[in-house]
Amino acid sequence: MYKYGGIVIHQERDELGMLEVVEDGCQRSLHFGSEPKQSSMELHDPLRLVLTYTRAMMSALLFTAAPQRVLLIGLGGGSLAKFLLHHFPACRIDVVEYRKSVHKLARDYFHLPDDPRLTLHFADAADFIRQADTLHSGYDLILLDAFTADGIARGTCGLSFFESCRTRLTANGVLVANLWSGDNVHLEDVVSDLVDAFDGRLLRLPVDGKANVIAVVTQQGKPRRELRRLDQRAAELQQRLGLEFTVFLNRLRKSNRYFGF
């Protein structure tokens, strides 16, 4: 069956709806029963971050260059997890994913490895964040990328949720969230809650040509001022990881010139 610009190679339904894996000869993508791609993998380079927004989420590394402990909320095809496991051997990752079927597809179709550094938690993200014990705290980086077919998962936004996320970060921790300007959850409401939860330490990174907006918030410091001093780190990360960090840095500067403090 031809759909979403490719051939459907797998289709199933769980209690939350349809899941489809589509292949176009070059890439394999995960869909939740709608046109937007939840995850994509290049068939000849499975570790490459194909989707622009996933690369933009790595702009968080400008503020935490060598994360040791990471929390990923929303697995999708596992692109972010695979990238971090490959490039940061000392990194340990907790993944919170509500749908067991998503994990199975990530493993069967998107090369998500069975790795002792990767721990899956099948749970509601809000419950996990609020009930997490000391074993699930002290994250250097929280990556929030939890979507349904209709947009941002409603349980992963709101002031209370973001305040709970903040308590799980280290003193120098960073949270980065994939937001969507076309969402049924109003973008400005989500941004306002993030600003309140993190005392204004928020940077916006619009994704070029897409409806995605990446929000980067820091546990402490003045991130807008720090943007002035990150040229060398951006160049080093770009050379080491092969992502366009200098572009991210320049876009962060442009987009946050009059925002925050």
Stockholm file with secondary structure:
# STOCKHOLM 1.0

chainA/1-261         MYKYGGIVIHQERDELGMLEVVEDGCQRSLHFGSEPKQSSMELHDPLRLVLTYTRAMMSALLFTAAPQRVLLIGLGGGSLAKFLLHHFPACRIDVVEYRKSVHKLARDYFHLPDDPRLTLHFADAADFIRQADTLHSGYDLILLDAFTADGIARGTCGLSFFESCRTRLTANGVLVANLWSGDNVHLEDVVSDLVDAFDGRLLRLPVDGKANVIAVVTQQGKPRRELRRLDQRAAELQQRLGLEFTVFLNRLRKSNRYFGF
#=GR chainA/1-261 SS CEETTEEEEEEEEETTEEEEEEECSSEEEEESSSSSEEEEEETTBTTSCCSHHHHHHGGGGGTSSSCSEEEEECCTTSHHHHHHHHHCTTCEEEEECSCHHHHHHHHHHSCCCCCTTEEEECSCHHHHHHHCCGGGCCEEEEEECCEETTEECGGGCSHHHHHHHHHTEEEEEEEEEEEETTSSSCHHHHHHHHHHHTTTCEEEEECTTSSEEEEEEESSSCHHHHGGGCHHHHHHHHHHHCSCHHHHHHHHHHHTTTSCC
#=GC SS_cons         CEETTEEEEEEEEETTEEEEEEECSSEEEEESSSSSEEEEEETTBTTSCCSHHHHHHGGGGGTSSSCSEEEEECCTTSHHHHHHHHHCTTCEEEEECSCHHHHHHHHHHSCCCCCTTEEEECSCHHHHHHHCCGGGCCEEEEEECCEETTEECGGGCSHHHHHHHHHTEEEEEEEEEEEETTSSSCHHHHHHHHHHHTTTCEEEEECTTSSEEEEEEESSSCHHHHGGGCHHHHHHHHHHHCSCHHHHHHHHHHHTTTSCC
//
